Amino acid sequence: MKSEAIVLPYYGIGDFLTHLPFILALLKKNKKSKFIVLTKSRTFAKKLLLPEKRIEVIYIQNNYNLFSSIKEFFKLINFFKKKNIKKIWIFHRSPRFAIIAFFSSIEERLGYGIGSQKIWLNCKSFLKKKFYKSFPIEKSFEFLKINNIYLNSVEPKLDALKSINTKIKKEFLKYPKPWVVIGFGSTDIHRTWKTLNFINLIKLLDKLKKSTFFLIGSPKERKGADKIISKCLKIKSKVINACFSMEKTISLISLSDFYVGNDTGSSNLSLALGVKTFIIHGGTPPYTKTVYRKFYPNRYNSKFLFPIEPKGGVLRDPHLKGNDSIPRNIGMDLIKPEDVAKLILKKI
């Protein structure tokens, strides 16, 4: 079986999930190949791609000095040669991986062809100049298109592992439905709802519709979850600290009735798993109002996505030009728990 490499040097779960359809398109097109995906560790790609038997994930190291960069340069060359990679797909404009692929004697080297990168590539289907400053997803979509790979949809779809689903069901069998997963964490302060808002939302939802609440996040966020639980007083027994491993989090979300929380990696997981997803958009506009709309047409008519925005204006998008009215630093504070609870109860 021929080996091919895919380079996706982007950060974050959300970034990876938006590119997942492109990986799956390559798998579908080249059914006799096995693939090695090179990406950053913060994408959790090894966990996300566990069900895909033809994919091996390798995490690229973060290089902040010349010595580590040179060391990884030769390490990757040896790795590509050992794996006998015949073809590489570089979803990035940097010449770095094109140079490594050249010195690894990879037969087919495909990339965007922007700037000096094209010197090191031998497949000459390059992006046109009009795409040089476009969003990463637009570059990726066009990259496959010029290489005769077409996508009918770029909606990311994930599957949870059945074995872990079974364990989750047994572990939380005694907790009544509906199960509500709450994404309380975020790496961006402007996209993070205040802890007190989540506490009040849980109380409101439980008062109006008895539920079990799972606070999801990375294991490092367990203290934050404990803080929320300690303030829930009379309903503490129904609020679970679910800052689990990625595999367990994926399964828990897949078994839940809906997600509510920040615009973060967990919200992207929820959408990809086909779970009703209420995203609190106070720091950035929802997909429905950004350039991503062009590439995610199904998401805007989706029965799963319910964006919650502040009243009184339109959010400013830090990535797009315009004269929108609500600055990022106040958007989250304009969204009240009462408004979120009202929308949720209307839609579930």
Residue frames relative to the residue before (quaternion, step in Angstrom):
aa qw qx qy qz dx dy dz
M 1.0000 0.0000 0.0000 0.0000 0.00 0.00 0.00
K 0.4408 -0.7118 0.4855 0.2518 3.59 -0.82 1.01
S 0.2824 -0.7558 0.5675 0.1641 3.57 -1.10 0.74
E 0.0512 -0.7766 0.6278 0.0057 3.55 -1.00 0.94
A 0.2716 -0.7573 0.5731 0.1556 3.56 -1.17 0.64
I 0.1375 -0.7543 0.6373 0.0776 3.54 -1.19 0.72
V 0.1532 -0.7975 0.5800 0.0645 3.58 -0.73 1.06
L 0.0591 0.7780 -0.6188 0.0908 3.57 -0.72 1.18
P 0.0131 -0.8683 0.4958 -0.0083 3.61 0.35 1.20
Y 0.3834 0.7214 -0.4889 0.3059 3.59 0.86 0.97
Y 0.4578 -0.6754 0.5094 0.2733 3.55 -1.26 0.50
G 0.8118 0.3952 -0.2275 0.3648 3.51 -1.35 0.34
I 0.5972 -0.5823 0.4351 0.3391 3.52 -1.24 0.68
G 0.6608 0.5249 -0.3120 0.4365 3.57 0.89 -0.94
D 0.6366 0.5250 -0.3212 0.4647 3.57 0.98 -0.87
F 0.6797 0.4935 -0.2979 0.4536 3.55 0.92 -0.92
L 0.6675 0.5128 -0.3112 0.4411 3.58 0.91 -0.89
T 0.6347 0.5169 -0.3465 0.4581 3.61 1.03 -0.65
H 0.7076 0.4206 -0.2569 0.5063 3.58 1.22 -0.46
L 0.4389 0.7213 -0.4461 0.2969 3.60 1.23 -0.20
P 0.6384 0.5312 -0.3571 0.4273 3.68 0.87 -0.73
F 0.6334 0.5289 -0.3397 0.4513 3.59 1.09 -0.62
I 0.6132 0.5292 -0.3347 0.4816 3.58 1.10 -0.71
L 0.6902 0.4828 -0.2812 0.4598 3.56 0.86 -0.99
A 0.6046 0.5487 -0.3530 0.4570 3.60 1.13 -0.59
L 0.6501 0.5003 -0.3141 0.4779 3.59 1.04 -0.76
L 0.6227 0.5300 -0.3361 0.4674 3.58 1.05 -0.72
K 0.6698 0.5024 -0.2903 0.4633 3.55 0.97 -0.88
K 0.6751 0.5025 -0.2888 0.4564 3.58 0.98 -0.86
N 0.7907 0.2310 -0.0961 0.5587 3.56 0.95 -0.92
K 0.0803 -0.8706 0.4853 0.0095 3.53 0.49 1.27
K 0.6893 0.4587 -0.2813 0.4851 3.58 1.21 -0.34
S 0.6126 0.5382 -0.3492 0.4617 3.57 1.26 0.23
K 0.2382 -0.6902 0.6479 0.2172 3.51 -1.31 0.38
F 0.2826 -0.8029 0.5150 0.1014 3.56 -1.06 0.77
I 0.1811 -0.7257 0.6524 0.1222 3.51 -1.25 0.66
V 0.1561 -0.7950 0.5834 0.0570 3.58 -0.64 1.15
L 0.1421 -0.7809 0.6059 0.0549 3.55 -0.79 1.08
T 0.1897 0.7788 -0.5671 0.1892 3.57 -0.62 1.15
K 0.6350 -0.5296 0.3960 0.3994 3.58 -1.31 -0.04
S 0.5997 -0.6049 0.3924 0.3472 3.56 -1.12 0.66
R 0.6261 0.5665 -0.3460 0.4091 3.62 1.07 -0.61
T 0.5561 0.5913 -0.3998 0.4258 3.60 1.24 -0.10
F 0.2540 -0.7808 0.5164 0.2435 3.60 1.23 -0.52
A 0.1839 0.8396 -0.4932 0.1340 3.56 1.16 0.62
K 0.5975 0.5688 -0.3725 0.4251 3.62 1.04 -0.65
K 0.6877 0.4615 -0.2718 0.4901 3.56 1.03 -0.79
L 0.6679 0.5225 -0.3019 0.4356 3.57 0.95 -0.90
L 0.7665 0.3734 -0.1829 0.4896 3.57 1.05 -0.76
L 0.2697 0.7998 -0.4995 0.1951 3.60 1.21 0.34
P 0.6904 0.4813 -0.3156 0.4382 3.67 0.87 -0.76
E 0.6339 0.5405 -0.3332 0.4416 3.63 1.22 -0.41
K 0.2624 -0.8296 0.4774 0.1223 3.56 -0.19 1.29
R 0.6865 0.4752 -0.2909 0.4671 3.61 1.18 -0.43
I 0.6626 0.4913 -0.3045 0.4763 3.60 1.25 0.18
E 0.0958 -0.7354 0.6686 0.0543 3.51 -1.10 0.89
V 0.2097 -0.7928 0.5625 0.1058 3.59 -0.85 0.96
I 0.0838 -0.7670 0.6356 0.0268 3.55 -0.97 0.95
Y 0.3122 -0.7598 0.5395 0.1850 3.57 -0.82 0.97
I 0.3667 -0.7110 0.5651 0.2019 3.53 -0.94 1.00
Q 0.4305 -0.7011 0.5068 0.2574 3.56 -0.97 0.86
N 0.4333 -0.6538 0.5472 0.2922 3.57 -1.21 0.56
N 0.1257 -0.8258 0.5488 0.0323 3.57 -0.58 1.14
Y 0.0440 -0.8265 0.5611 -0.0138 3.54 -0.60 1.14
N 0.7689 0.2431 -0.1870 0.5610 3.58 1.21 0.14
L 0.6867 -0.5186 0.3333 0.3852 3.55 -1.25 0.48
F 0.6458 0.5451 -0.3302 0.4205 3.60 0.94 -0.89
S 0.6993 0.4587 -0.2822 0.4700 3.60 0.79 -0.99
S 0.6178 0.5464 -0.3454 0.4477 3.61 1.08 -0.67
I 0.6627 0.4908 -0.2988 0.4802 3.58 0.96 -0.89
K 0.6363 0.5377 -0.3208 0.4507 3.57 0.99 -0.88
E 0.6951 0.4545 -0.2877 0.4769 3.60 0.87 -0.90
F 0.5496 0.6146 -0.3868 0.4131 3.59 1.12 -0.64
F 0.7367 0.3988 -0.2314 0.4947 3.59 0.74 -1.03
K 0.5961 0.5677 -0.3602 0.4390 3.58 1.11 -0.63
L 0.6896 0.4728 -0.2787 0.4725 3.59 0.94 -0.87
I 0.5971 0.5480 -0.3617 0.4608 3.58 1.06 -0.66
N 0.6674 0.4909 -0.2918 0.4780 3.58 0.91 -0.93
F 0.6437 0.5312 -0.3162 0.4511 3.55 1.02 -0.84
F 0.6664 0.5018 -0.3030 0.4608 3.62 0.86 -0.94
K 0.6646 0.4951 -0.3045 0.4696 3.57 0.97 -0.83
K 0.6427 0.5283 -0.3175 0.4550 3.58 0.99 -0.85
K 0.7177 0.4319 -0.2364 0.4924 3.57 1.00 -0.87
N 0.3384 -0.7761 0.4728 0.2443 3.57 1.32 -0.09
I 0.1077 0.8213 -0.5447 0.1312 3.57 0.89 1.03
K 0.2246 -0.7993 0.5489 0.0972 3.57 -0.81 1.04
K 0.8027 0.1137 -0.0172 0.5852 3.57 1.17 -0.59
I 0.0694 -0.8024 0.5920 0.0287 3.57 -1.01 0.79
W 0.1877 -0.7540 0.6247 0.0771 3.55 -1.06 0.95
I 0.0968 -0.8225 0.5603 0.0137 3.59 -0.47 1.20
F 0.1429 -0.8051 0.5745 0.0366 3.57 -0.34 1.31
H 0.6241 0.4772 -0.3573 0.5051 3.56 0.65 1.16
R 0.5027 -0.6830 0.4526 0.2757 3.56 -1.20 0.55
S 0.5264 0.6668 -0.4005 0.3433 3.60 1.20 -0.41
P 0.4541 -0.6923 0.4871 0.2780 3.64 -1.03 0.74
R 0.4380 0.7569 -0.4265 0.2309 3.59 1.26 -0.44
F 0.7574 0.3807 -0.2269 0.4794 3.59 0.65 -1.06
A 0.5767 0.5609 -0.3810 0.4557 3.58 1.16 -0.43
I 0.6415 0.5093 -0.3119 0.4814 3.58 1.04 -0.80
I 0.6489 0.5115 -0.3111 0.4697 3.58 0.92 -0.91
A 0.6532 0.5123 -0.3092 0.4640 3.58 0.98 -0.88
F 0.6234 0.5446 -0.3332 0.4514 3.59 1.03 -0.78
F 0.7302 0.4155 -0.2369 0.4880 3.59 0.82 -0.99
S 0.6172 0.5084 -0.3480 0.4893 3.59 1.29 -0.13
S 0.3920 -0.7509 0.4404 0.2976 3.59 1.37 -0.04
I 0.2330 0.7644 -0.5567 0.2268 3.58 1.01 0.84
E 0.4943 -0.7264 0.3991 0.2620 3.56 -0.66 1.16
E 0.7969 0.1466 -0.0671 0.5823 3.61 0.91 -0.92
R 0.0315 -0.8117 0.5812 -0.0490 3.54 -0.57 1.23
L 0.0034 -0.8226 0.5648 -0.0656 3.56 -0.36 1.31
G 0.1654 0.7758 -0.5946 0.1312 3.55 -1.01 0.87
Y 0.7364 -0.4244 0.2905 0.4396 3.54 -1.31 -0.03
G 0.3058 -0.7822 0.4954 0.2218 3.59 1.10 -0.63
I 0.3953 0.7099 -0.4832 0.3259 3.57 1.11 0.67
G 0.8460 0.0686 -0.0763 0.5233 3.57 -0.83 0.99
S 0.8361 -0.1868 0.1481 0.4941 3.55 -1.05 -0.83
Q 0.4696 0.6882 -0.4496 0.3222 3.62 1.20 -0.24
K 0.6428 0.5718 -0.3294 0.3890 3.58 0.97 -0.85
I 0.5414 0.6259 -0.3982 0.3956 3.60 1.21 -0.47
W 0.7630 0.4074 -0.1785 0.4691 3.54 1.02 -0.90
L 0.6130 0.5308 -0.3445 0.4731 3.58 1.30 0.00
N 0.2171 -0.7921 0.5526 0.1417 3.60 -1.07 0.60
C 0.6093 0.4537 -0.3780 0.5292 3.59 1.28 0.18
K 0.2677 -0.8649 0.4161 0.0848 3.52 -0.18 1.38
S 0.4365 0.6554 -0.5006 0.3596 3.62 1.10 0.50
F 0.0399 0.8425 -0.5304 0.0852 3.56 0.13 1.33
L 0.5926 -0.5534 0.4461 0.3789 3.54 -1.28 0.39
K 0.4671 -0.6420 0.5262 0.3048 3.55 -1.14 0.65
K 0.6754 -0.5387 0.3303 0.3802 3.58 -1.19 0.61
K 0.6052 0.5858 -0.3634 0.3982 3.60 1.07 -0.64
F 0.6821 0.4708 -0.2889 0.4792 3.61 1.24 -0.35
Y 0.4298 0.7447 -0.4439 0.2523 3.61 1.22 -0.20
K 0.7873 0.2867 -0.1462 0.5258 3.60 0.99 -0.81
S 0.4294 0.7088 -0.4588 0.3204 3.58 1.23 0.29
F 0.6745 -0.4819 0.3668 0.4222 3.57 -1.31 0.22
P 0.6540 -0.5359 0.3585 0.3958 3.63 -1.13 0.59
I 0.6587 0.5152 -0.3234 0.4427 3.60 0.92 -0.86
E 0.6466 0.5147 -0.3219 0.4620 3.58 1.05 -0.73
K 0.6164 0.5299 -0.3350 0.4765 3.57 1.05 -0.77
S 0.6748 0.5131 -0.2909 0.4436 3.57 0.89 -0.99
F 0.6390 0.5325 -0.3131 0.4583 3.56 0.96 -0.91
E 0.6977 0.4640 -0.2615 0.4791 3.58 0.90 -0.96
F 0.5899 0.5909 -0.3485 0.4260 3.59 1.09 -0.75
L 0.6951 0.4410 -0.2728 0.4980 3.57 0.90 -0.92
K 0.6220 0.5687 -0.3366 0.4200 3.56 1.00 -0.82
I 0.7045 0.4479 -0.2786 0.4748 3.63 0.87 -0.88
N 0.6822 0.4070 -0.2841 0.5369 3.56 1.33 -0.14
N 0.5728 -0.6690 0.3306 0.3391 3.54 1.25 0.74
I 0.5334 0.5452 -0.4543 0.4603 3.56 1.01 0.86
Y 0.0739 -0.8294 0.5533 -0.0234 3.55 -0.51 1.23
L 0.2193 -0.7755 0.5819 0.1089 3.55 -1.04 0.84
N 0.3631 -0.7159 0.5539 0.2209 3.56 -0.88 0.95
S 0.7854 0.0246 0.0086 0.6184 3.54 1.16 -0.67
V 0.1908 -0.7736 0.5887 0.1365 3.56 -1.10 0.63
E 0.3094 0.7419 -0.5253 0.2791 3.55 1.10 0.70
P 0.3694 -0.7388 0.5125 0.2346 3.63 -0.67 1.03
K 0.0609 -0.7902 0.6097 0.0105 3.56 -1.00 0.86
L 0.1004 -0.7985 0.5934 0.0155 3.55 -0.86 1.06
D 0.2018 -0.7419 0.6219 0.1490 3.53 -1.30 0.45
A 0.3562 -0.7040 0.5712 0.2261 3.56 -1.06 0.77
L 0.5217 -0.6239 0.4754 0.3355 3.56 -1.17 0.55
K 0.4928 -0.6967 0.4403 0.2793 3.58 -0.75 1.07
S 0.6326 0.5537 -0.3368 0.4241 3.57 1.02 -0.79
I 0.6838 0.4571 -0.2838 0.4929 3.59 1.03 -0.78
N 0.5704 0.5737 -0.3763 0.4517 3.59 1.11 -0.58
T 0.6446 0.5312 -0.3095 0.4545 3.56 0.97 -0.90
K 0.6616 0.5052 -0.2997 0.4660 3.59 0.98 -0.88
I 0.6345 0.5328 -0.3219 0.4582 3.58 1.01 -0.85
K 0.6528 0.5228 -0.3128 0.4503 3.57 0.91 -0.92
K 0.6720 0.4908 -0.2967 0.4685 3.59 0.94 -0.86
E 0.6709 0.5288 -0.2989 0.4254 3.58 0.94 -0.94
F 0.8101 0.2447 -0.1012 0.5231 3.57 0.95 -0.88
L 0.2070 0.8272 -0.4948 0.1677 3.56 1.21 0.55
K 0.6967 0.5023 -0.2759 0.4316 3.58 0.98 -0.84
Y 0.6246 0.5529 -0.3442 0.4310 3.60 1.20 -0.34
P 0.4164 -0.7538 0.4533 0.2301 3.59 -0.65 1.11
K 0.4541 -0.6389 0.5532 0.2823 3.50 -1.31 0.51
P 0.5260 -0.1076 -0.8380 -0.0972 1.54 -2.35 0.86
W 0.3697 -0.6831 0.5846 0.2343 3.52 -1.29 0.56
V 0.1143 -0.7938 0.5969 0.0223 3.54 -0.77 1.09
V 0.1547 -0.7714 0.6088 0.1022 3.60 -0.73 1.01
I 0.1538 -0.8054 0.5715 0.0329 3.54 -0.87 1.03
G 0.2001 -0.7833 0.5824 0.0845 3.56 -0.63 1.19
F 0.0572 -0.8627 0.5023 -0.0121 3.56 0.10 1.31
G 0.6835 0.5087 -0.2821 0.4410 3.60 1.20 -0.40
S 0.0587 0.7736 -0.6306 0.0208 3.55 -1.33 0.25
T 0.4211 -0.6958 0.5201 0.2608 3.56 -1.17 0.58
D 0.6851 0.4273 -0.2586 0.5303 3.59 1.31 -0.16
I 0.4214 -0.7415 0.4654 0.2365 3.58 -0.50 1.18
H 0.6669 0.5103 -0.2995 0.4528 3.58 1.10 -0.68
R 0.7073 0.3891 -0.2598 0.5299 3.60 1.28 -0.12
T 0.5772 0.5938 -0.3577 0.4316 3.57 1.27 0.32
W 0.3213 -0.7292 0.5803 0.1681 3.55 -0.68 1.16
K 0.5493 -0.6373 0.4265 0.3320 3.59 -1.02 0.73
T 0.6367 -0.5592 0.3887 0.3616 3.54 -1.19 0.73
L 0.6450 0.5348 -0.3244 0.4391 3.59 0.94 -0.87
N 0.6144 0.5497 -0.3450 0.4487 3.59 1.07 -0.69
F 0.6609 0.4952 -0.3067 0.4732 3.59 0.96 -0.85
I 0.6223 0.5382 -0.3374 0.4574 3.59 1.02 -0.80
N 0.6960 0.4709 -0.2702 0.4699 3.57 0.86 -0.98
L 0.6202 0.5406 -0.3415 0.4544 3.59 1.08 -0.70
I 0.6395 0.5229 -0.3224 0.4623 3.59 0.95 -0.88
K 0.6634 0.5063 -0.3018 0.4610 3.57 0.91 -0.90
L 0.6572 0.5153 -0.3035 0.4587 3.57 0.97 -0.87
L 0.6785 0.4949 -0.2934 0.4568 3.56 0.86 -0.98
D 0.6649 0.4998 -0.3142 0.4577 3.58 0.94 -0.85
K 0.6334 0.5387 -0.3258 0.4500 3.59 1.03 -0.74
L 0.7412 0.4139 -0.2133 0.4836 3.55 1.02 -0.88
K 0.7921 -0.0162 0.0350 0.6092 3.59 1.14 -0.65
K 0.3882 -0.7500 0.4857 0.2255 3.58 -0.37 1.23
S 0.0741 0.8086 -0.5706 0.1228 3.56 -0.77 1.09
T 0.3435 -0.6502 0.6060 0.3033 3.52 -1.42 -0.06
F 0.2039 -0.8079 0.5480 0.0737 3.57 -0.79 1.05
F 0.1190 -0.7843 0.6075 0.0401 3.58 -0.88 1.01
L 0.2267 -0.7715 0.5822 0.1201 3.59 -0.61 1.14
I 0.0912 -0.8411 0.5331 0.0121 3.57 -0.29 1.27
G 0.2533 0.7290 -0.6041 0.1985 3.51 -1.18 0.74
S 0.6643 -0.4620 0.3674 0.4586 3.56 -1.24 -0.16
P 0.6651 -0.4994 0.3565 0.4257 3.62 -1.18 0.38
K 0.6116 0.5651 -0.3447 0.4333 3.62 1.15 -0.55
E 0.6836 0.4881 -0.2788 0.4655 3.58 1.23 -0.37
R 0.3324 0.7808 -0.4779 0.2270 3.59 1.25 0.21
K 0.6341 0.5349 -0.3385 0.4441 3.60 1.00 -0.74
G 0.6329 0.5293 -0.3242 0.4628 3.56 1.06 -0.77
A 0.6447 0.5113 -0.3100 0.4762 3.56 1.05 -0.80
D 0.6411 0.5276 -0.3194 0.4567 3.58 0.99 -0.85
K 0.6185 0.5533 -0.3352 0.4460 3.59 1.06 -0.74
I 0.6537 0.5007 -0.3046 0.4787 3.56 1.01 -0.87
I 0.6589 0.5242 -0.3054 0.4447 3.58 0.90 -0.97
S 0.6539 0.5411 -0.3167 0.4235 3.60 0.95 -0.89
K 0.7063 0.4507 -0.2537 0.4834 3.58 1.17 -0.53
C 0.5760 0.6138 -0.3722 0.3911 3.58 1.27 -0.09
L 0.2724 -0.8450 0.4366 0.1453 3.57 1.40 0.02
K 0.8688 0.1225 -0.0750 0.4738 3.62 -0.51 -1.17
I 0.7591 0.3520 -0.2097 0.5059 3.61 1.10 -0.50
K 0.2387 0.8155 -0.4986 0.1716 3.61 1.25 0.39
S 0.6526 0.5489 -0.3189 0.4137 3.58 1.00 -0.81
K 0.7122 0.4300 -0.2491 0.4958 3.58 1.23 -0.39
V 0.6312 0.4746 -0.3349 0.5139 3.58 1.31 0.19
I 0.1407 -0.8430 0.5192 0.0073 3.56 -0.39 1.30
N 0.3727 -0.6811 0.5836 0.2380 3.54 -1.03 0.86
A 0.0306 0.8325 -0.5462 0.0876 3.56 -0.21 1.32
C 0.2660 0.7452 -0.5557 0.2554 3.57 0.91 0.94
F 0.0825 0.8528 -0.4966 0.1392 3.50 0.45 1.36
S 0.6766 -0.3969 0.3989 0.4749 3.51 -1.38 -0.28
M 0.6741 -0.5194 0.3347 0.4048 3.57 -1.20 0.42
E 0.6501 0.5222 -0.3368 0.4373 3.63 0.88 -0.86
K 0.6811 0.4890 -0.2806 0.4672 3.54 0.96 -0.93
T 0.6237 0.5394 -0.3279 0.4609 3.58 1.08 -0.75
I 0.6323 0.5324 -0.3251 0.4594 3.58 0.96 -0.87
S 0.6777 0.4889 -0.2923 0.4650 3.58 0.88 -0.92
L 0.6480 0.5244 -0.3201 0.4501 3.57 0.92 -0.89
I 0.6507 0.5041 -0.3174 0.4710 3.60 0.92 -0.88
S 0.6657 0.5274 -0.3082 0.4286 3.58 0.90 -0.95
L 0.7128 0.4381 -0.2421 0.4913 3.58 1.16 -0.62
S 0.5703 0.6234 -0.3722 0.3841 3.59 1.26 -0.21
D 0.5495 -0.6194 0.4559 0.3264 3.55 -1.31 0.27
F 0.7852 -0.1818 0.0793 0.5866 3.57 1.11 -0.58
Y 0.3635 -0.6893 0.5890 0.2142 3.52 -1.38 0.40
V 0.0559 0.7529 -0.6556 -0.0134 3.55 -1.17 0.63
G 0.4250 0.7081 -0.4862 0.2857 3.56 -0.89 0.88
N 0.7813 -0.3506 0.2649 0.4432 3.47 -1.37 -0.32
D 0.5273 -0.5789 0.5117 0.3536 3.53 -1.35 0.30
T 0.3257 0.7425 -0.4963 0.3103 3.53 0.10 1.35
G 0.7840 -0.3367 0.2205 0.4726 3.58 -1.26 -0.17
S 0.6582 0.5246 -0.3190 0.4358 3.59 0.97 -0.80
S 0.6242 0.5203 -0.3491 0.4667 3.61 1.08 -0.61
N 0.6315 0.5165 -0.3239 0.4791 3.58 1.08 -0.70
L 0.6161 0.5329 -0.3382 0.4712 3.59 1.07 -0.72
S 0.6503 0.5376 -0.3101 0.4381 3.55 0.92 -0.95
L 0.6671 0.4918 -0.2985 0.4733 3.58 0.90 -0.91
A 0.6767 0.5010 -0.2938 0.4524 3.57 0.92 -0.91
L 0.6871 0.4614 -0.2677 0.4933 3.59 1.20 -0.53
G 0.4850 -0.7016 0.4118 0.3210 3.59 1.29 0.04
V 0.4441 0.6593 -0.4687 0.3853 3.58 1.06 0.85
K 0.5608 -0.5849 0.4501 0.3751 3.59 -1.06 0.70
T 0.0815 -0.8390 0.5356 -0.0508 3.54 -0.66 1.21
F 0.0967 -0.7854 0.6112 0.0125 3.56 -0.58 1.23
I 0.0679 -0.8305 0.5527 -0.0112 3.56 -0.30 1.29
I 0.3225 -0.7442 0.5587 0.1730 3.56 -0.83 1.06
H 0.0706 -0.8338 0.5470 -0.0247 3.55 -0.19 1.33
G 0.1845 0.7871 -0.5676 0.1558 3.57 0.01 1.29
G 0.7163 0.4372 -0.2494 0.4834 3.58 1.24 -0.26
T 0.7798 0.0671 -0.0356 0.6214 3.55 1.16 -0.58
P 0.5534 -0.6002 0.4463 0.3666 3.60 -1.12 0.56
P 0.5510 -0.5932 0.4551 0.3706 3.61 -1.15 0.47
Y 0.7152 -0.4487 0.3225 0.4279 3.57 -1.30 0.31
T 0.5983 0.6077 -0.3561 0.3821 3.56 1.10 -0.67
K 0.7776 0.3297 -0.1679 0.5084 3.59 1.18 -0.48
T 0.6302 0.4980 -0.3488 0.4830 3.58 1.19 0.48
V 0.7373 -0.4081 0.3083 0.4414 3.52 -1.37 0.01
Y 0.5652 0.6267 -0.3790 0.3797 3.60 1.18 -0.51
R 0.4946 0.6757 -0.4249 0.3440 3.57 1.20 -0.40
K 0.6117 0.5772 -0.3377 0.4226 3.57 1.06 -0.80
F 0.7808 0.3593 -0.1675 0.4830 3.56 1.01 -0.82
Y 0.7379 0.3213 -0.2125 0.5542 3.57 1.28 -0.21
P 0.0149 0.8544 -0.5192 0.0144 3.61 0.74 1.00
N 0.6528 0.5339 -0.3249 0.4281 3.59 0.99 -0.76
R 0.6173 0.5888 -0.3477 0.3892 3.55 1.07 -0.72
Y 0.6701 0.5216 -0.3089 0.4283 3.58 1.07 -0.63
N 0.7040 0.3331 -0.2484 0.5759 3.55 1.27 -0.24
S 0.3725 0.7730 -0.4483 0.2504 3.53 1.33 0.19
K 0.4212 -0.6840 0.5358 0.2601 3.54 -1.11 0.72
F 0.6371 0.5559 -0.3134 0.4324 3.57 1.32 -0.11
L 0.7450 0.4291 -0.2313 0.4553 3.61 1.01 -0.72
F 0.0433 0.7777 -0.6239 0.0626 3.55 -0.88 1.07
P 0.1384 -0.8147 0.5597 0.0624 3.61 -0.05 1.26
I 0.1734 -0.7694 0.6086 0.0867 3.56 -1.03 0.84
E 0.0543 -0.8341 0.5478 -0.0357 3.57 -0.48 1.24
P 0.5728 -0.5803 0.4372 0.3794 3.59 -1.19 0.41
K 0.4661 -0.6665 0.5049 0.2891 3.54 -1.15 0.62
G 0.7496 0.4605 -0.2839 0.3813 3.55 -1.26 0.39
G 0.8309 -0.0464 0.0125 0.5544 3.59 1.13 0.30
V 0.4900 -0.6299 0.5155 0.3119 3.50 -1.36 -0.14
L 0.4983 -0.6785 0.4560 0.2887 3.55 -0.92 0.88
R 0.4389 -0.6466 0.5514 0.2919 3.51 -1.18 0.60
D 0.2552 -0.7471 0.5948 0.1515 3.55 -0.98 0.87
P 0.3952 -0.7500 0.4732 0.2398 3.63 -0.55 1.12
H 0.6890 0.4845 -0.2806 0.4602 3.61 1.21 -0.39
L 0.7557 0.3500 -0.1818 0.5228 3.58 1.21 -0.35
K 0.4818 -0.6558 0.5015 0.2938 3.55 -1.18 0.62
G 0.3700 0.7285 -0.5289 0.2294 3.55 -1.15 0.56
N 0.4271 -0.6927 0.5220 0.2557 3.55 -1.30 0.13
D 0.1288 0.8197 -0.5452 0.1196 3.55 0.88 0.95
S 0.5554 -0.7221 0.3468 0.2232 3.52 -1.08 0.77
I 0.7593 0.3770 -0.2145 0.4852 3.63 1.01 -0.67
P 0.3627 -0.7361 0.5259 0.2236 3.64 -0.61 1.07
R 0.6262 -0.5738 0.3828 0.3634 3.57 -1.14 0.61
N 0.6966 0.5286 -0.2952 0.3849 3.59 0.92 -0.85
I 0.7434 0.3527 -0.2454 0.5125 3.63 1.20 -0.10
G 0.4567 0.7402 -0.4190 0.2609 3.59 1.23 -0.31
M 0.6824 0.4981 -0.3011 0.4423 3.61 0.87 -0.93
D 0.6541 0.5275 -0.3139 0.4420 3.58 1.06 -0.74
L 0.6336 0.5433 -0.3282 0.4423 3.58 1.22 -0.39
I 0.6395 0.4929 -0.3202 0.4955 3.58 1.28 -0.19
K 0.1892 -0.8241 0.5310 0.0547 3.58 -0.54 1.21
P 0.6178 -0.5666 0.3960 0.3747 3.62 -1.10 0.66
E 0.6203 0.5606 -0.3439 0.4273 3.59 1.02 -0.75
D 0.6661 0.5003 -0.2969 0.4668 3.58 1.01 -0.85
V 0.6407 0.5202 -0.3168 0.4674 3.58 1.03 -0.82
A 0.6633 0.5067 -0.3018 0.4607 3.59 0.89 -0.96
K 0.6394 0.5442 -0.3207 0.4384 3.58 0.97 -0.86
L 0.6774 0.4816 -0.2917 0.4733 3.58 0.92 -0.91
I 0.6415 0.5327 -0.3297 0.4427 3.58 0.93 -0.86
L 0.6979 0.4767 -0.2789 0.4560 3.58 0.79 -0.98
K 0.6194 0.5392 -0.3337 0.4629 3.56 1.19 -0.51
K 0.7691 0.4083 -0.1857 0.4554 3.58 1.04 -0.81
I 0.6818 0.4884 -0.3173 0.4426 3.62 1.07 -0.45
